[in-house]
Every structure is written in structure tokens, then in C-alpha cells.
Amino acid sequence: MKANRYIKCFLSRQKAHSPKPKDYLQFEATSIGDMAFLLLIFFIVTGSFVVRQGIFFNLPSKTAGAVKVEESNIADVFPANDGFYYDGDLISREKLKDSLTARMKNNPKTIVVINMEKEVRYERLVDAVSAAKESGVKELSLKDFAEEK
């Protein structure tokens, strides 16, 4: 009987020192789902406030025919690496803008033809188009000299 007592005492001590099974944490996915849904709504709503920047113009369709334009309505601009040739004079971007604004006041049907040469940097074309748009020109035309040569 004494031996049974020792065995019970030994087993009870073993149970006291044995590691208890760990309680595993449960993962709650609902809060992450809510957060993802809120972020999705946030980006959808704020994405509509993004303002597109650039120069926008409509290109003619393939089926569009030729249009006759009076020569008095055409304003030829020749971009150069150091300015713009307009009416035979080399002028700056600001003077080009002022000249086109004055011409638009006199003749609202003015069409600006930008004559681009191969040697001229691309940024000069962008400057010419933006100056024309800022001066109120509604219609632009681009002419490439490489096609004629």
C-alpha cells in the first residue's frame, strides 16, 4: 500500500510539471476583409479626382476628306531649336503666344500649321502646340517636311 502511495505521489508531481497544451490563437479574417473593402472604396473615390495633364486634340478619322481653307485663315509656325519662325521672324515662345492671340482676336477661324523639320528637337513641337492652345487656337495642323523631300 505504501508503494501505491509513492506511485500516486510521483504521478501527481509529473502531471504538475508536464507542459499544458497550448491554446492556439484563432485568426479573425473579418477585420482584414473590412479593411480591404474600405481601402478599395477609398481608391475608387479618390481616383476620380486625378486630373489628366497634357495636350489633348482630336485626330481626323481615316474616312475624312480634304477640307479647303482660305489662305488668310492659315498661320504658319516653323519651330526651330532656338525659337519659332513666324511671319519670317525668329521669335520666342511668349511672343508667339501673343502673336497668335492677337491673330485669333482678328480672325477666330485661324488654323495654325506647325511645320516640323527633322533637325528640330521634339520639345519645340510640344512648345508650339501648347503656345497655340494657350492662345485660344481651336484647330491645329502638323506638317512634316520629311514627306516632301
C-alpha positions, 0 to 999 in steps of 0.5 A, a space after each residue: 500500500 505504501 508503494 501505491 502511495 509513492 506511485 500516486 505521489 510521483 504521478 501527481 508531481 509529473 502531471 504538475 510539471 508536464 507542459 499544458 497544451 497550448 491554446 492556439 490563437 484563432 485568426 479573425 479574417 473579418 477585420 482584414 476583409 473590412 479593411 480591404 473593402 474600405 481601402 478599395 472604396 477609398 481608391 475608387 473615390 479618390 481616383 476620380 479626382 486625378 486630373 489628366 495633364 497634357 495636350 489633348 486634340 482630336 485626330 481626323 478619322 481615316 474616312 475624312 476628306 480634304 477640307 479647303 481653307 482660305 489662305 488668310 485663315 492659315 498661320 504658319 509656325 516653323 519651330 526651330 531649336 532656338 525659337 519659332 519662325 513666324 511671319 519670317 521672324 525668329 521669335 520666342 515662345 511668349 511672343 508667339 503666344 501673343 502673336 497668335 492671340 492677337 491673330 485669333 482676336 482678328 480672325 477666330 477661324 485661324 488654323 495654325 500649321 506647325 511645320 516640323 523639320 527633322 533637325 528640330 528637337 521634339 520639345 519645340 513641337 510640344 512648345 508650339 502646340 501648347 503656345 497655340 492652345 494657350 492662345 485660344 487656337 481651336 484647330 491645329 495642323 502638323 506638317 512634316 517636311 520629311 514627306 516632301 523631300 
